[in-house]
Amino acid sequence: MSSIQNTQLPVLFLLSMTIGLADAQEVCFVPAPAPNLENLLLDGQIQVKSQDSEINQDTYAKFKGKVEIDSNIAKITADEAVFNRQTQTLKATGNVGFIDNYITVSSNQVQLNRSTNELVIEDSIYQLNQVQGNGQAKKIAIGEQSGINLVESSFSSCPVDDQVWRIQASNIELTPDQSRGVVKHARFYIKDVPVLYLPYFSFPVNDKRQSGLLYPIIKSDSSAGLSLEQPVYWNIAPNYDLTFSPRLMSKRGLQLKTEFRYLTEGHTGQLDLEYLSNDQEIADNSDRYFYRFIHQGQINENWQINADINGLSDDNYIIDLGSDYYNRADTHLFKTVGMSYFSEDLMMTAQFRDFEVLGDHSDSYRALPELRLNYLTELGANAEIEVHSELAYFESTDTNAPTATRFHIAPTVRFPYQNQWSEFVAEATVMHSHYLQENVENTTFDEEVTRTIGQAKIFGALTFERTLNLFGSSVTQTLEPKAQYLYTSFEDQSNIGLYDTTRLFNNFSGLFRGQEYTGLDRISDNNQITLGLTSRIIGADNKEQFKLSLGQIFYLADSKITDISKDEDRSALAAELDWQIGSKWYAHTEAQVSTSTDKIERSSLSLEYQLTKDKIVQVNHRYIRDLSSEEINQVGITASWPIAPNWQWVSRWYHDLERNRTVETYNGVKYESCCWTISLVAQRRLSNRFDTDGTQSTDEFDSGFNVYFTSRNLLRDGLFGYRRPYLLN
């Protein structure tokens, strides 16, 4: 064994060649084992091992037979190596191998110039070690100052034995301290067929955000026709960027889309603008637009600001042109700006709240402004007091509609108690409201209304446990009864308008809510007892396998508010079930059953079979006896299943049993390998377009076809509304 001191090897950064790799590499790429470079060598030292050596003290050192040249950053193997002391060059020949943390190279010859710190590798085959990437090069020249230059080289992220695509280039240059590499005379091949030639292009060489072209988006549907969208990304600064996406539609023309994002130490936000000039599919060729501004900011430890402002040119914009932020079922777009204060006992918010209403819906009231204050503190003796108050001014886009200023304050004294097996809460609340209403001449409302309502509530819950032997396994079963008595005094509220108030639907948890309305314009009078029972089965791994909840309200007196007056002395029986049936089947169901007619009022059912992460079949059914005088009765099937190696199929089908028609179909297939991916999606669904008087169509359908070149989760992206029905804790 011989050694040579103070010979340097430059660090290879060919890792930066990992450009344009498919996201699938995270799944199917297995990094090569890191080379064992542990030794006692210092920086700049190399150690040579060989079977035979010949050393001339002043001119050269020659090594033959299983030559190994080690440093603390790389390793070279060869049949023969010669170190010329006069020219300060090291030349290795014959079955040469080079390896470091980033790259493994096989070649015929490697030459290192110590004086210039340049490394030249001839006729090489390389494989990147940390990411998927490989290729060949006639010459690889590496220098500390000049960087990396690959001459007559190729690159692909596909496996070596299955190169679906590759880039062949005359030169690939990677310069130190530069964020982009340069490729000259590049030919792009699919298999062995050349499909594209570029005399010059640049590419990012690290994981930092870089300006450039993103993947195009190709779609075809009956509304816009064939559309091609080409996003262009501009990395303005480390905390600012802009994506500009021109979209050409065969039926409608050119749409311009921009997305601007920013991030500072305490604030983050995004501004989206979309504009279509002279829509060719509309008779008057009108201009169409959409805007969205989102902001969240932390002023200091206690103060926050936020904004959510959205707007569009017409009701059918989202339906005709699509949206990354809304879907065609949405009826309102938010316009909210606010400021919040948080401390240990106090929470205060001030905001302006408005809506963009789509279609023929009743005009919504906007709160300009709305101030809320909540205060919570302990009184001693395990008691606490909470004060909720708010001040709001409501106005509508309908100039003939009433306007109102509402002040509300509700102090609550509460006595809570809780331990591992029980919970008890007793509370009393006084709700005082004052309204100043204008423009009420043609209504039954009064210009000034003062309302004071008292409420008392007692809630208790217990938890019992026992150990069972179920199907040969030891499990824990719980029995959790809960009861609530609620009394709310009555006051006539028919002289108050409805500004932020609508009816609520009850499920099991809603039975204990104690309020029939959202908002404050109607506070229901109550004299009722609510009973509920939950039972769980918990496995040895402390995971819930089964949960069943039943509950019902018993009315001791009928409500005096006309809108919610009831003929029965009890509510519908509310039930919820979550069940893990074995290791692959999951079920979730909710139902409300009238105990006077024994008819189901509302129900939903989800049954899912999940063999693996990508093998899923889910069946859903939804039923509502009366929703705005219509009966809803729909069944749906969602499936995701691999159909061949690298191929995934996703599908959804929804059928309206009431009208005996299919309301939506969705089929998508995705091919994903280690080096490329493509998704093809076809769908047909109700268009939901609005006509000139704002009425939404329920008979017209829209169909489309999309192509995606990036890796996508079709189950999440395409199957809107999918969720696993297994809701156990």
C-alpha positions, 0 to 999 in steps of 0.5 A: 500500500502506498499513499500520496499526501495533499492531492485534492478532489473537487466535490461533484454536484451533478445532483443538480441534474435532477430536473423535470422528474415526475412526482412519482419518483418519491414512490418508486425510486429507491436511492442507491446505498450511500458509499462508505467514505468513512476514513481518517483522511483529512481534507485534500488528502487521498489514499491509494491501494493497489496490488502493484506500485512503482514510485519515482520520488520526483516524477511519477507514481504508477499503480496497477491491479485493483486500484482504489483511490480514496478521499474523504468525499469520493472514491475511484476504482480502476485497473491502473492509475498514474500520478504525474508529480510534474504536471500534478495530474492523476490519470486512472484507466481501465474499468474506472468507477467514480462514486460520491454521495451524489453520483456513481460513474462508470467510464474508460478514463478519469483524469484529475488536474490538481493544480486547476482542481479539474476532473475530466471523465471520458465515455461515461455512464452515470447514475444519480444516487439520491434521486432518479436520474441517469444517462451517458456522456462522452465527456464530463468536465468538472471544476471548482470555478467552471462547474460541470460541463457534459458533452454529447450527453443524455439524461432521463429519470426513467429506469435504465432498462426502460427509458420511456423518454430521454434528453440528448444534448450537445452540451449541459452546463452547470455553473457554480452559484447559479440557480439555472443550468443551460442545455444546448442543442437538445433533442427530446426522445420518446423511446427512440423517436425524436419529438422535439428539438430546442437549440437552447433552454435553461432549467432549475438546478436546485429545489429553490423556486424558479421562474419558467413554464409549468405543466400545461392544462388541456381540457375539453367540455361542452361549455368552453370547447377545447381549452389549453392553459399554459401557466408561466411562473415568475419568482419575483422574490423569496417571499413574492411570486406570480403565476400568469396563465393564459387560457385559450378556449375554442368556443369563448376566446382568450382568458387571462388568469393571474395568481399573486402570492406574498409572505412577510414575517406576520402576513400572508395573502393571495390575489387572483384575477381572471378576465375574459374579453368578448366572450364569443359564446354569449350573444352580446360578447360581454366581458367576464371577470373574477377576482379573489383576495385572501389575507391573514396577518398577525399585527402583534401577540393579540391582534390579527387582521383578515380579509376574504373578498370575492367577486365575479361578473355574472352568475354563470361565470363559475359554471361556464369557465370553472374555478379553482376555488369554488364549484358550481353548487356554491350560491354565495361568495364571501366579502369579509374584512375584519380585525380580531383581538384575543387574550386569555379572557377576552375575544373581540372581532370587528368585521364588514361582512357581505356576500355575492349572491348567485342566481335567484336567491333571496337577497342576503343582508350584509353586516356593515359593520359587525362588532362582537365581544366575548368575555369569560372569567372564573367567579370562584366556587367552580363558577364562571361568567361569560358575556357575549355581546355584539353590535351590527348594522344590516342592509340589503342590496334591495333598496326596498328591504328594511335595514336594522341596527341590532345590539345584543348582550347575553351574560351567562352564569355557569357551574361546570363540573367534569371528571373521567366518568361524568359531566355536569353543567348548570347555567342561566342566561339573560339575552337582551336585544335592541333593534332600530329598524328603518324602511319598515313602512310596508311591513309588520316590523316596528321601528324600535324593538326591545327584547329580553329573554331568559334561559336556564339549562341543566346538562348531565352525562355519565360514562360506564365501561365494562370488558367484553369478550367479543369474537375471541377478542377482549374489548371495552364497551361503554354506555354513555347516557346524557340528559338536558333540561332546557327552558327559554322564555317566550317573547313575540318576535314577529315585529323583527326582520330576519337579517342573519337568521335561518332554520337549523336541521337537527342531527344527534349533536344538534338535539342538545343545541337548544336553538332552532335558528342560526343567528339572533333575530329569532330565539325559540322558546323552549320547555323540553327534555333531551335524552341521548345514549351513546355506546362504543366498542373500543379494541385492545389497541384503544381504537373505536370499532363501533359507535351508536348514538340515539337521541330525542327531544321531549316537548313539555310545551309547544313553542309559541313561535309560529314558524316552529310550532309542532303537532307532536310532543317529541322530535324525530328520533336521531340516530348515528352509527359508525362501524368498522366491520372487520379490517376492510369494511366501514359504515356510517349512517345518520337518520332522523325518524318521526316517532308519530308516523314511523317515517324516515325524515332524513337519512344518509348512508355510506358503506365502504370497502377498502382493501388497500390505500388505492383499492376503494369502493364506496356506496352512498345514499341520501334521502330527505323527505321534504327540502323546499317542497322537494323529495331528495332520493339519490344513490351514488357509487365511488370507486378507485382501483388499479387496473394494471401495473402503473394504471389507476381507475377512478369513477363516480356515478350518482343517480336520482331515484326520484326522477329516475335519471343519472345526475353525474358520471365521472371516469378517470384513469391515471398512468404513473411510472417512475419517470412520467405520469398522465391522467385522463378524465371524462365527466358528465354532470348537471350544468346548473346554469342560471337563466336570465331571471336567475332560475337554475336549470335542473335539466341541462347537462355539461360534459368534458374531458381533461388531460393532466401531465402532473401527478394528481390524486384523482380520488381527492381532486376529481371525486368532489365530496369523497370522504371516508365514512369511518368517523370513529375517534 
